[in-house]
Amino acid sequence: MNEHASTLGEVARLAGVSKATASRAINGRSKVSAKAQTAVLDAVRQLGYTPNGTARSLVTRRTGSVAVILPESDERIFSDPFFARMLHLVSRALREHDLQLVLLLAEPGEEEERLLKYLRGRSVDGAIVASHHRDDRLAEHLSDLGLPCVFIGRPWLGAERVSYVDSDNTAAARQAVQVLLDAGRRRIATIAGSRDMRAGHDRLEGWRHELAAAELDADLVAYGDFTEEGGAEACAALLDTAEDIDGIFAASDLMAKGAMRELASRGIRVPEDVSIVGYDDLGVAERTRPPLTTLHNPIGPMVTEAVRLLLEAIAEGGRGVPRRVVFVPELVRRASV
């Protein structure tokens, strides 16, 4: 390897091509023959050439970074296994494409203008948005900005304007209720997620639909906030209202864990007295006592697809047609039913 910093001109001479062709090959542009591409990349390796990132960004108008936007409180982001797993997978996928993750946090309904001001400056090439609330308008705003973006989960507003990947929360909830019905349960309650979150809404609708199909009452509802403590409080409210509950669908494993804690404190056995099904399967369900039957949230495939769609959108300059991909969660049977 040469001791001095190699130049683009030296790469071009060694590869036997023009500087323009060498530049196109290094920056992954089209209109470069396979032979020329191979020659340029071989020359880059031989010379130890490192492209000047600043100069390249001026030409390509790319920053080499992608924002991950989470409109949630810091406390929830760093305590919920969904966000921890999602951030790990997104970061790993972006590294494979030599892209830097920029984490943007904003409380729901707050700090939106600060966030949009940053994004208007085109400090990132695109954005992945996860967690969606009823009143946030991020899908509409990002569409208006023309910023390539993909949502993990279907947004409440502007879903028709953006690409998103999602899990079929309604079908998953129906499957959970069917498992409880198959176990002979007839007084089936639900600990629903936050009322203003799309995932919470869809899982509640699935629970209602399946109970209606079974011609059973769908009146045993308590709302949590996707936390363990919220699940315990919701379970207590349900048991104070109806002592004959024999089945519970909790809209997250953390809430199911809290519910199991509350049941145990009252001497109610799982699954002998009450069967319970959760949702997520991201590390909590294996550690409950008994281990929790749950729906596996397909966060791995969702992240892989979200990154793929975002890279396509960036390559298209944000002008492509919005795409939607929906995954079906799978039931993981353990010992709580």
Disulfide bonds with the S-S distance in Angstrom:
none
